[in-house]
Amino acid sequence: MVAEAFIDFAIALGLGLLVGLQRQRDDVLIAGIRTFALTALLGATCGTLAAEGSSWLIGAGLLALSGLLIAANVVASRRPDYDPGLTTELALLVIFQVGVLATSGQRTLAVVLGASTALLLHLRTRLHNLARGLSEIDMRAIMQFVVVALVVLPLLPDRRFGPAGVLNPYQIWWMVVLITGIGLASYVASKLLGGQAGALAGGLLGGLISSTATTISYARRSRELAHPRDTALAGLVIMLASTVVFGRVLVLVAMISPTHFRTLAPPLAAMLALTTGISASLWWRHRDQATSIPAPTNPTELKIALGFAAVYAVVLLAVSYGRQFFGDRGLYAVALLSGLTDMDAITLSTATLVQRDELDGSIGGRVIVVASLANFVFKGAIVAFWGTTALRRLVFLTFGLTLAGGLGVLVLW
């Protein structure tokens, strides 16, 4: 028991020293490394005594600390280099609570809170630059994601409705949050890169944002490229974006159906390995060339979110009814149709049914592979319509190898 108490105090002291070290390096007037360490120990002492029945000591400790901070600010305000900011004062109050948590059976929370505080203080300049660099459109994207994830989601009922009992409003909107969250992260990454990146980064971000949109963009752009090497670069980005889709699908499957991931993942992992090999061979030839990333649209627009929710619900119903009335053939037919333009809806709906034990995992993996092959056919048609002859040759070769490998996976798995 005594040893556990020493560990708790050591954690509090270490976190206080960590945050205090950062404040000391910034030469703040109010508090440095020793003050933060002592504040953490004060919180740990109050937390320990509160556990023995003196819970009022936590409030008393906070009041005493607040009084000291007020007195220190009054004295410091007389100096010409006084900074009226509240960052250090708030950090001291947080570290006091970290000390309390460390001795109240909440070690993990104390460590996360203390480390996060140190990180936020350390990233001050970068966070300020990031905030100043955000446009009105960027802020709107962030706020709309807040609405999608933190306002709408908690209000929806978490129970099944509708035909076959497969429609759960909360789960449907959770899928929307998941997809828009990935889209927002990719949107921010593309903004940070400023629109210019190597072929590898362009393909990776293109696959995260939308492999179909990337294919359309580069197919159209190929008509403006004079050098054959640039056309090959466009083909590389299209193939890379299509490869990333399988990695994205595997992540979604792991999140939605973790208990059945081992049965769902193998055919998808095989497709990822195949497309990665094809992409790697192309990338090796064009790895040093630069390319521009297609300008992304705001992925958190409510219209887009509502549209995806509707598509996902329809696909969920179609998969359920297709299996009920036509067996596995019905599932594959739905996958072919839905996979033509969008992989997310069929992936999420299939993974959801597998997680509910309403569909066998091995069949679910094959269904998603069928949808992915349909998606390759659709993107190949895009290149055939908009791309140049040189781009068509390259894309048809790489996509043809992918389709042949995919058919082999379906036959052999």
QUIZI-V300937 format. One record per residue. RES is the residue in three letters. SS is DSSP state (alpha for helix, beta for strand, coil for the rest). OMEGA is omega as a letter, one per 30 degrees, with the letter a starting at -180 (* if undefined). BURIAL is # if it has 16 or more other C-alpha atoms within 10 Angstrom, else .. Layout:
RES:SS:OMEGA:BURIAL, RES:SS:OMEGA:BURIAL
This chain:
MET:coil:l:., VAL:alpha:l:., ALA:alpha:l:., GLU:alpha:l:., ALA:alpha:l:., PHE:alpha:l:., ILE:alpha:l:., ASP:alpha:a:#, PHE:alpha:l:#, ALA:alpha:l:#, ILE:alpha:l:#, ALA:alpha:a:#, LEU:alpha:a:#, GLY:alpha:l:#, LEU:alpha:l:#, GLY:alpha:l:#, LEU:alpha:a:#, LEU:alpha:a:#, VAL:alpha:l:#, GLY:alpha:l:#, LEU:alpha:l:#, GLN:alpha:l:#, ARG:alpha:l:#, GLN:alpha:l:#, ARG:alpha:l:., ASP:coil:l:., ASP:coil:l:., VAL:coil:a:., LEU:coil:a:#, ILE:coil:a:#, ALA:coil:l:#, GLY:coil:a:#, ILE:alpha:a:#, ARG:alpha:a:., THR:alpha:l:#, PHE:alpha:l:#, ALA:alpha:l:#, LEU:alpha:l:#, THR:alpha:l:#, ALA:alpha:l:#, LEU:alpha:l:#, LEU:alpha:l:#, GLY:alpha:l:#, ALA:alpha:l:#, THR:alpha:l:#, CYS:alpha:l:#, GLY:alpha:l:#, THR:alpha:a:#, LEU:alpha:l:#, ALA:alpha:l:#, ALA:alpha:l:., GLU:coil:l:., GLY:coil:a:., SER:coil:a:., SER:coil:l:., TRP:alpha:a:., LEU:alpha:l:#, ILE:alpha:l:#, GLY:alpha:l:., ALA:alpha:l:., GLY:alpha:l:#, LEU:alpha:l:#, LEU:alpha:l:., ALA:alpha:l:., LEU:alpha:l:#, SER:alpha:l:#, GLY:alpha:l:., LEU:alpha:l:., LEU:alpha:l:#, ILE:alpha:l:., ALA:alpha:a:., ALA:alpha:l:., ASN:alpha:l:#, VAL:alpha:l:., VAL:alpha:a:., ALA:alpha:a:#, SER:coil:a:., ARG:coil:a:., ARG:coil:a:., PRO:coil:a:., ASP:coil:a:., TYR:coil:l:., ASP:coil:a:., PRO:coil:l:., GLY:coil:a:., LEU:coil:a:., THR:alpha:a:., THR:alpha:a:#, GLU:alpha:l:#, LEU:alpha:l:., ALA:alpha:l:#, LEU:alpha:l:#, LEU:alpha:l:#, VAL:alpha:a:#, ILE:alpha:l:#, PHE:alpha:a:#, GLN:alpha:l:#, VAL:alpha:l:#, GLY:alpha:l:#, VAL:alpha:a:#, LEU:alpha:a:#, ALA:alpha:a:#, THR:coil:a:#, SER:coil:l:#, GLY:coil:a:., GLN:coil:a:., ARG:alpha:a:#, THR:alpha:l:., LEU:alpha:l:., ALA:alpha:a:#, VAL:alpha:l:#, VAL:alpha:a:., LEU:alpha:a:#, GLY:alpha:l:#, ALA:alpha:l:#, SER:alpha:l:., THR:alpha:l:#, ALA:alpha:a:#, LEU:alpha:l:., LEU:alpha:l:., LEU:alpha:a:#, HIS:alpha:a:#, LEU:coil:a:., ARG:alpha:a:., THR:alpha:a:., ARG:alpha:l:., LEU:alpha:l:., HIS:alpha:l:., ASN:alpha:l:., LEU:alpha:a:., ALA:alpha:a:., ARG:alpha:a:., GLY:alpha:a:., LEU:coil:l:., SER:coil:l:., GLU:alpha:l:., ILE:alpha:l:., ASP:alpha:l:#, MET:alpha:l:., ARG:alpha:l:., ALA:alpha:a:#, ILE:alpha:a:#, MET:alpha:l:., GLN:alpha:l:#, PHE:alpha:l:#, VAL:alpha:l:#, VAL:alpha:a:., VAL:alpha:a:#, ALA:alpha:a:#, LEU:alpha:l:., VAL:alpha:a:., VAL:alpha:a:., LEU:alpha:a:#, PRO:alpha:a:., LEU:alpha:a:., LEU:coil:l:., PRO:coil:a:., ASP:coil:l:., ARG:coil:a:., ARG:beta:l:., PHE:beta:l:., GLY:coil:a:., PRO:alpha:l:., ALA:alpha:l:., GLY:alpha:a:., VAL:coil:a:#, LEU:beta:l:#, ASN:beta:a:#, PRO:alpha:a:#, TYR:alpha:a:#, GLN:alpha:l:#, ILE:alpha:a:#, TRP:alpha:l:#, TRP:alpha:l:#, MET:alpha:l:#, VAL:alpha:l:#, VAL:alpha:a:#, LEU:alpha:a:., ILE:alpha:l:#, THR:alpha:l:#, GLY:alpha:l:#, ILE:alpha:l:., GLY:alpha:l:#, LEU:alpha:l:#, ALA:alpha:l:., SER:alpha:l:#, TYR:alpha:l:#, VAL:alpha:l:#, ALA:alpha:l:., SER:alpha:l:#, LYS:alpha:a:#, LEU:alpha:l:., LEU:alpha:l:., GLY:coil:l:., GLY:coil:a:., GLN:beta:a:#, ALA:beta:l:#, GLY:beta:a:#, ALA:alpha:a:#, LEU:alpha:a:#, ALA:alpha:l:#, GLY:alpha:l:#, GLY:alpha:l:#, LEU:alpha:a:#, LEU:alpha:l:#, GLY:alpha:l:#, GLY:alpha:l:#, LEU:alpha:a:#, ILE:alpha:l:#, SER:alpha:l:#, SER:alpha:l:#, THR:alpha:l:#, ALA:alpha:l:#, THR:alpha:l:#, THR:alpha:l:#, ILE:alpha:a:#, SER:alpha:a:#, TYR:alpha:l:#, ALA:alpha:l:#, ARG:alpha:a:#, ARG:alpha:a:#, SER:alpha:l:#, ARG:alpha:a:., GLU:alpha:a:., LEU:coil:a:., ALA:coil:a:., HIS:coil:l:., PRO:alpha:l:., ARG:alpha:l:., ASP:alpha:l:#, THR:alpha:l:#, ALA:alpha:l:#, LEU:alpha:l:#, ALA:alpha:l:#, GLY:alpha:l:#, LEU:alpha:a:#, VAL:alpha:l:#, ILE:alpha:a:#, MET:alpha:l:#, LEU:alpha:l:#, ALA:alpha:l:#, SER:alpha:l:#, THR:alpha:a:#, VAL:alpha:l:#, VAL:alpha:a:#, PHE:alpha:l:#, GLY:alpha:l:#, ARG:alpha:l:#, VAL:alpha:l:#, LEU:alpha:l:#, VAL:alpha:l:., LEU:alpha:l:#, VAL:alpha:l:#, ALA:alpha:a:#, MET:alpha:a:., ILE:alpha:a:#, SER:coil:a:#, PRO:alpha:a:., THR:alpha:a:., HIS:alpha:a:#, PHE:alpha:a:#, ARG:alpha:l:., THR:alpha:l:., LEU:alpha:a:#, ALA:alpha:a:#, PRO:alpha:l:#, PRO:alpha:l:#, LEU:alpha:l:#, ALA:alpha:l:#, ALA:alpha:l:#, MET:alpha:l:#, LEU:alpha:l:#, ALA:alpha:a:., LEU:alpha:a:#, THR:alpha:l:#, THR:alpha:l:#, GLY:alpha:l:., ILE:alpha:a:#, SER:alpha:a:#, ALA:alpha:a:#, SER:alpha:l:., LEU:alpha:a:#, TRP:alpha:a:#, TRP:alpha:a:., ARG:alpha:a:., HIS:alpha:a:#, ARG:coil:a:., ASP:coil:a:., GLN:coil:l:., ALA:beta:l:#, THR:beta:l:#, SER:beta:l:#, ILE:coil:l:#, PRO:coil:a:#, ALA:coil:a:#, PRO:coil:l:#, THR:coil:a:., ASN:coil:a:#, PRO:coil:a:#, THR:coil:l:#, GLU:coil:a:#, LEU:alpha:l:#, LYS:alpha:l:., ILE:alpha:a:., ALA:alpha:l:#, LEU:alpha:l:., GLY:alpha:l:., PHE:alpha:l:#, ALA:alpha:l:#, ALA:alpha:l:#, VAL:alpha:a:#, TYR:alpha:a:#, ALA:alpha:l:#, VAL:alpha:l:#, VAL:alpha:l:#, LEU:alpha:l:#, LEU:alpha:a:#, ALA:alpha:l:#, VAL:alpha:a:#, SER:alpha:a:#, TYR:alpha:l:#, GLY:alpha:l:#, ARG:alpha:a:#, GLN:alpha:a:., PHE:alpha:a:., PHE:alpha:l:., GLY:coil:a:., ASP:alpha:l:#, ARG:alpha:l:., GLY:alpha:l:#, LEU:alpha:a:#, TYR:alpha:l:#, ALA:alpha:l:#, VAL:alpha:a:#, ALA:alpha:l:#, LEU:alpha:a:#, LEU:alpha:a:#, SER:alpha:a:#, GLY:alpha:a:#, LEU:coil:a:#, THR:coil:a:#, ASP:coil:l:#, MET:coil:a:#, ASP:alpha:a:#, ALA:alpha:a:#, ILE:alpha:l:#, THR:alpha:a:#, LEU:alpha:a:#, SER:alpha:l:#, THR:alpha:l:#, ALA:alpha:l:#, THR:alpha:l:#, LEU:alpha:l:#, VAL:alpha:a:#, GLN:alpha:l:#, ARG:coil:a:., ASP:coil:l:., GLU:coil:a:., LEU:coil:l:#, ASP:coil:a:#, GLY:alpha:a:#, SER:alpha:l:#, ILE:alpha:l:#, GLY:alpha:l:#, GLY:alpha:l:#, ARG:alpha:l:#, VAL:alpha:a:#, ILE:alpha:l:#, VAL:alpha:l:#, VAL:alpha:l:#, ALA:alpha:a:#, SER:alpha:l:#, LEU:alpha:l:#, ALA:alpha:l:#, ASN:alpha:l:#, PHE:alpha:l:#, VAL:alpha:a:#, PHE:alpha:l:#, LYS:alpha:l:#, GLY:alpha:l:#, ALA:alpha:l:., ILE:alpha:l:#, VAL:alpha:l:#, ALA:alpha:a:#, PHE:alpha:a:., TRP:alpha:a:#, GLY:coil:l:#, THR:coil:l:#, THR:alpha:a:., ALA:alpha:l:., LEU:alpha:l:#, ARG:alpha:a:#, ARG:alpha:a:#, LEU:alpha:a:#, VAL:alpha:l:#, PHE:alpha:l:#, LEU:alpha:a:., THR:alpha:l:#, PHE:alpha:l:#, GLY:alpha:l:., LEU:alpha:a:., THR:alpha:l:#, LEU:alpha:l:#, ALA:alpha:l:., GLY:alpha:l:#, GLY:alpha:l:#, LEU:alpha:l:., GLY:alpha:l:., VAL:alpha:a:#, LEU:alpha:a:., VAL:alpha:a:., LEU:alpha:a:., TRP:coil:*:.
